[in-house]
Amino acid sequence: MLPDIALGVSVVAAGLWSGLLLMLTTILHPVYASQGPRGFAEGMRAFLPVARTSPTNTVLVALLVLAPAVALVGLRDQVTGAPFVLTAVGLAATVTGPLVVSRRWAEPNYDVMLSWEPDAVPDDWRVARTRWLRANWVRAALTWLALACFLLAWYLHLS
């Protein structure tokens, strides 16, 4: 029962986070990538503070880590089974993507972008924009991998 619920929560959390990143990478990226330095700086000043403090982000990332960890505890008697291995891979992907990439790569870049004055954006602003775009794609790919792993683990566990 415990792994069933925890895997279900893992699927829902990864699905919601995947949708968020799909919207970010396929809708917001083209919007921000087409803007000049001032528009990009103003856009990031409006977007990043909200994104950084959103309760949705906090809750989903917590669920992305806690739910699969609970599922692994529930699956501990089957450590060589596909559901356990897939859940472990999914957990590793979520820890790497939303946590490590965000904390070590994206957050420092956000600080750089938020330090810009829209009227005086540095000449190398495109470097920070490219970092932002790449970090989002890396997080998206890892989250989509986690979603696939959790979904398959849940399916196999319930079968």
N, C-alpha and C positions, 0 to 999 in steps of 0.2 A: 504494500500500500504506500509506504513512504517513497520508494523510488518512482512509483507511478505519478504521484502528485508533484514531486520535485522535478521530474523530467517534463511534466506538463507545464509547470511554471517556467522552466528553462526554455521551452519552445515558445511560449507566449512572450516572454521577455526578449528573447533573441529575435522573434518575429517583429515585435514593435520597434526594437532598436534598428533592425534591418530596414524597416520602412522609413524610419527617420533618416538613416544614412542614404537610402535610395533617393529620397526627396532632396537631401543636401547635395549629393553628387550629380544628380541629373536635372535638377531645377535651379538650385541656388548657384551651383558652380558656373553654369553658362551666364547667369545674370551678372555675377561678380567678375567673371573673367573678361567680360566685354567692357567693363568700366575702366576709365582712366585712373590715374593715381588719386585724385581728389575723391571721385565717386567711390572707389574701392575703400579708401580710408574712412570715409563717412559711413559706408555700409558696414564695415567691420566695427566701428564705434557703436552702431545701433544693434548689430547682431550679437557680437561676442559677449557683452555683459549679460545679456539675457540667456544665451546658450550656456555660459559658464555657471550660472546660478539657478538654472531651471530645476525645480523639484522632480520633473519627469526624468531628466538625465540622472539625477542622484538615485532615484528609486530603481530605474531600469538597470543601471550599472551594478547596484547592490544586488538585485535579483539575478543578474547575469553571473555573478560570482557565487552568491550563497546557494541558489537553487541547485546548480550542478554539483556543488560540494556536498549538499545534503543527499542528492541522488547517489553520489559515489559512496557515501556512508551506507546507504540502503542497499547498494549493489556490492558491498565488500566481500560477500561470499562467492562472487562470480568475477573475480579480477581478470580472468583470462577471456571472459565472454565479450562479445561484440558490444552490448550496451554499455558495459563499464569502460571499455577502451574508447568508444565513440564519445561518451560523456567526458572522459578525461581529455581527449583531444579538443572537444568543444570548450571545455573550461580553460585549457591552455590558450586557445584562440581568443577567448573573451578577456583573459587577463592580459594577454599581449596587446590586443587591439584597444579596447576602450580604456584600459588602465595604463599600460606601459607607454604606448604610442602617445596617448593623451598627455600624460604627466611629463615624459622626457622629451617629446618632440613638439607636440602641438601647443601646450601651455606656454613654454618659453617664447614660441613664435607669436602667440597671441599678445604677450607682453610687449614685444617689439612693435607689432602693428598698432596696438592701442597707445603707444607712446608718440605716434606720429601726429603732427598738427595737419589737418586736411589742406591747409594753404601752403604747407612746406614739407611735402612728402619727400623722403630721400630718393635719390636717383636709382638706388638698387631695390626699390619697393617690389619689383616683379619677383625678386628672389624670395621674399617673404610670402607673396601670393602663391608662388609655385610650391613652397613648403606646405602652405595651408591646403592647397588642392591635393597634393600627394598624401599628406597625413590622413585626410578624409577618405581617400581611395583605399589606403592601407587598412584603416579601421573598418571600412565597409566590407572589403574582401574577407577580413578575418571574422567579422560578424556574420557574414553570409555562410562562411565555412562552419562556424559554430552552430548556426541555425540548422544547416543540413545534418550535422553530426547529432544534435539533440533530437531532431525529428526522427532520424533513422534509429537512434538508440531507443527512443520512446516506442516507436513502432515495433522494433524487435523485442523489446522487453514485454510489451503487451501481447505479442503473438504467442 
